[in-house]
Amino acid sequence: MGLSDSQLDTLGCASDATLALQNLGDALAGEWRAERRFQAWYAAMLEATQAGLLLAPEREAFALEWVRTIGEDQPRTNRNEHHG
């Protein structure tokens, strides 16, 4: 059984989010934990896909702007994170 186009897009966004963590990770607020950082990049990449952006440089630029925007709006969105 193969993957659907939607499943491939989702997998691609997860991969792009992982790369963004490595390449652009400093763009997020320092107090964000690793899981929150990944969630932000993943959501940004899903948005980039919805916007029809396919090329990596365009996706990263879009995601960076998107993440910076949510970072300004919600610097500490999850107060219930487990610390440990």
Secondary structure, DSSP 4 states (H G I P E B T S, - for coil): -PPPHHHHHHHHHHHHHHHHHHHHGGGS-TT--HHHHHHHHHHHHHHHHHTT--SHHHHHHHHHHHHHHHHHH-TT--TTPPP-
